Amino acid sequence: MHHSTGAVLWILALPGLPGYPPSASLLTADHRSAFFFWGLHELVGANQMEPGDTQHSLYMFHPTLPGVLLELANVSANIVAFQAALLEPGRHAACILLTGPASPDAPGLVSMAKHKVQDLILSSRVVHLTEGGADSDQDIRDRLSRLRYRSEA
Ligand SMILES: *[C@@H]1O[C@H](CO)[C@@H](O)[C@H](O)[C@H]1NC(C)=O
């Protein structure tokens, strides 16, 4: 980050930025990038949960709509690995998520899930970072779901 030369687009108070899983970005066909990153929610009031259980939420940002953030998914399982990847055929992208036990001594289910970014966007929650903007949440989802992704080359 070059704060001396860059412009801060927005600052948002998220419940927590866990630092893990790491964020990811993908180039989009318009020569910009989509950013994927995680925020952390303490689950309070969910009485069957152990205190301190947390829920990770996956967010997406694209600079064509700098005033919004999409909350793509909530994940309560322990995240072992996360990646955003290009699906070549339609220049679509996918988020690949591996969840499983937090420690090797605690056996549990391991699950690998691949979600098309377009589908995640269409079921996302729109988080407004700035006031104003006449677009409805559905307009915003529709617009960002039409993004196409490209490889680095
Ligand atoms: C994530 O959870 C919050 C709080 O329970 C909810 O408001 C939000 O709609 C959920 N987001 C998604 C993408 O399902």
The ligand as a Gaussian input file, in Angstrom:
#p B3LYP/6-31G(d) Opt

LIG

0 1
 C      -25.034000     -12.721000       6.675000
 O      -25.575000     -12.672000       7.973000
 C      -26.176000     -11.436000       8.296000
 C      -26.558000     -11.460000       9.762000
 O      -27.053000     -12.693000      10.130000
 C      -27.357000     -11.205000       7.367000
 O      -27.969000      -9.973000       7.635000
 C      -26.857000     -11.207000       5.922000
 O      -27.935000     -11.086000       5.011000
 C      -26.089000     -12.475000       5.615000
 N      -25.469000     -12.334000       4.306000
 C      -25.670000     -13.184000       3.307000
 C      -24.927000     -12.913000       2.056000
 O      -26.410000     -14.134000       3.388000

